[in-house]
């Protein structure tokens, strides 16, 4: 029999991240989870797990804070804790920005806004990495002023190079032909064309230009952590991505993750999070550099990610940590959980159909291990949940899987080959 929840969770968003958190909660309590968003996205359609309420314009201020003030009145007399969980960069930033105003009604498990603005900007994050001795790729920053005032912007690295917008929230509103979430630039001509198009179409922040770390997707690692309200790391779960989405708007999104255990990475990130007095969920992307035998950090996301259900899949229910922290308050004396030490409990997380993984993942020992888990039935996805299935959702999942297959066939050779 499911435990009766003694709190109310509220999720912000309607994407895979929201569904993953809602499913994690549903597996514990067997009750739908309330969510608010500006638009309806496919992962949360035709589901009994998410009770979604749409508010047009909810993704930005002033509509967001005006709406949250109304929600405060709705939940003000709630006897049990109401936990606010932003499932996206924009929502996490908005909660942190208005945390002081919201905290009399809502539990807001987020860092202060000033620290958030330091960490969610790649340029400032790398300065923090320097301070705490965390390795990251060789980097050069390009500003709009520099681009506008120079005929040729200096490019100090050999091609290919990685090019990424520093402001991921602002980048969501920038559109032009050839736009990608991040770029692997192959030539000077392509480099100039991307910069020109981005700044001509409204982007105002800086770009990060980086030395491209050699190797395919299987050199990546992703780490999810939960840090309690006293700034102590309570859970860490490391994943080894084997494949990424090649579609331009989704480059960098993992679609296959093998659980992994690495004491050195765990210790390094734990020390960092506790020294900066972090709170809440953190998600790190890094890549192994064979040239100097280090894992170099790309970024920290100040929320759980769209692939973070791999944590729940491997036995460390992602949503339960914030409940233990703020509702049950039983994390204080608990030691840190370092995930995935027991290989007999490993499960492969997939964001694409098995046939896509088999066709496109690089042939190596890690893929062989993943295929073993598939044959043993020890794998799963975020969105395909046996306790949340009906004819409409089944058809939606078929359509989503068809699109994944089509996108890999179309874009893999160009962007990931």
CORSULKA-V998968 format. One record per residue. N is the residue number from 1. NEAR is the number of other ideal C-beta (glycine too) atoms within 12 Angstrom. D_FIRST is the distance of its C-alpha to the first C-alpha in whole Angstrom. Layout:
# CORSULKA-V998968
n:near:d_first
N:NEAR:D_FIRST
N:NEAR:D_FIRST
This chain:
# CORSULKA-V998968
n:near:d_first
1:6:0
2:12:4
3:17:7
4:12:9
5:25:12
6:20:15
7:34:18
8:31:19
9:43:20
10:42:23
11:45:24
12:46:28
13:44:29
14:34:28
15:41:29
16:37:27
17:44:26
18:47:25
19:49:22
20:47:22
21:50:21
22:46:19
23:40:17
24:39:16
25:40:14
26:31:13
27:28:11
28:31:10
29:26:9
30:19:9
31:21:12
32:25:16
33:41:18
34:31:22
35:41:25
36:41:28
37:36:31
38:27:35
39:20:34
40:24:32
41:27:32
42:28:30
43:38:27
44:41:25
45:29:27
46:25:25
47:34:22
48:23:18
49:39:17
50:44:20
51:24:22
52:34:25
53:25:28
54:22:32
55:25:35
56:16:38
57:17:39
58:32:36
59:33:37
60:23:40
61:21:42
62:15:43
63:18:40
64:33:37
65:24:38
66:20:39
67:30:36
68:35:34
69:21:36
70:18:35
71:29:31
72:24:32
73:14:33
74:19:30
75:27:28
76:15:30
77:10:29
78:22:25
79:10:24
80:19:21
81:26:23
82:32:23
83:42:23
84:42:26
85:45:26
86:46:29
87:48:28
88:41:32
89:37:35
90:34:37
91:41:34
92:42:33
93:36:37
94:38:37
95:43:34
96:34:36
97:30:39
98:32:38
99:30:36
100:15:38
101:23:38
102:32:34
103:23:33
104:18:33
105:27:30
106:33:28
107:31:27
108:37:29
109:43:29
110:39:32
111:32:35
112:25:38
113:23:40
114:17:43
115:28:42
116:36:40
117:23:43
118:24:44
119:43:42
120:37:41
121:32:45
122:38:45
123:30:49
124:26:48
125:37:45
126:32:48
127:18:50
128:27:47
129:29:46
130:15:50
131:15:49
132:24:47
133:14:48
134:30:45
135:29:47
136:33:47
137:34:49
138:22:53
139:34:53
140:27:55
141:29:55
142:37:56
143:24:57
144:27:58
145:14:61
146:20:62
147:29:61
148:17:63
149:12:66
150:16:67
151:10:68
152:15:66
153:29:63
154:17:63
155:29:61
156:16:61
157:22:59
158:15:60
159:20:58
160:23:55
161:33:54
162:38:50
163:42:51
164:39:48
165:41:48
166:35:47
167:30:45
168:34:42
169:29:42
170:24:45
171:33:45
172:22:43
173:20:45
174:27:48
175:17:49
176:20:52
177:13:53
178:21:51
179:27:49
180:33:46
181:27:43
182:34:46
183:34:49
184:33:50
185:32:54
186:20:56
187:16:60
188:19:62
189:14:62
190:21:58
191:31:58
192:22:60
193:21:59
194:38:55
195:35:57
196:24:59
197:24:56
198:36:54
199:27:56
200:19:58
201:21:55
202:19:53
203:32:52
204:21:53
205:30:52
206:31:52
207:41:52
208:34:51
209:38:53
210:36:52
211:29:53
212:29:51
213:33:49
214:18:50
215:21:48
216:28:45
217:38:41
218:33:40
219:29:42
220:38:40
221:42:37
222:48:34
223:49:32
224:49:29
225:46:29
226:43:27
227:36:29
228:33:28
229:27:30
230:19:32
231:27:33
232:28:32
233:39:31
234:39:27
235:42:26
236:44:28
237:50:28
238:41:31
239:45:31
240:40:34
241:43:35
242:45:37
243:42:38
244:40:38
245:36:38
246:35:42
247:28:42
248:26:44
249:20:42
250:28:39
251:27:41
252:35:39
253:37:36
254:39:34
255:45:33
256:45:32
257:50:31
258:43:31
259:42:29
260:37:32
261:25:33
262:26:36
263:17:36
264:21:40
265:33:38
266:30:35
267:18:38
268:30:40
269:40:37
270:33:35
271:21:39
272:32:40
273:39:37
274:24:37
275:19:41
276:29:41
277:20:38
278:38:35
279:37:32
280:43:29
281:45:29
282:45:31
283:44:32
284:40:35
285:41:38
286:34:40
287:34:42
288:31:44
289:25:48
290:15:50
291:17:53
292:14:52
293:10:49
294:22:47
295:33:43
296:35:45
297:39:42
298:37:43
299:40:41
300:43:38
301:38:35
302:44:34
303:45:30
304:49:28
305:42:30
306:38:29
307:46:28
308:48:26
309:43:23
310:46:25
311:41:23
312:36:20
313:38:20
314:39:22
315:25:19
316:35:20
317:33:18
318:42:20
319:42:19
320:33:17
321:45:21
322:41:22
323:35:19
324:29:19
325:32:23
326:35:23
327:29:20
328:22:19
329:19:23
330:15:22
331:28:24
332:16:27
333:12:28
334:19:26
335:13:28
336:27:28
337:31:26
338:27:28
339:41:27
340:36:27
341:21:29
342:15:28
343:17:29
344:13:27
345:18:24
346:33:26
347:34:25
348:43:27
349:46:27
350:38:29
351:44:30
352:43:32
353:29:32
354:28:33
355:17:36
356:30:37
357:38:36
358:25:38
359:19:41
360:34:41
361:37:40
362:26:43
363:16:44
364:19:43
365:15:41
366:32:38
367:27:38
368:19:38
369:26:35
370:37:33
371:24:34
372:19:33
373:31:29
374:28:30
375:14:31
376:15:28
377:11:25
378:24:24
379:33:25
380:29:24
381:37:24
382:44:23
383:43:24
384:31:23
385:30:19
386:16:18
387:17:15
388:30:18
389:19:21
390:17:23
391:10:27
392:16:28
393:27:26
394:20:27
395:16:30
396:26:30
397:30:29
398:19:32
399:18:34
400:30:33
401:27:33
402:18:37
403:22:38
404:36:37
405:27:39
406:18:42
407:31:42
408:34:42
409:20:45
410:18:47
411:24:46
412:29:45
413:12:49
414:19:50
415:31:48
416:32:46
417:16:48
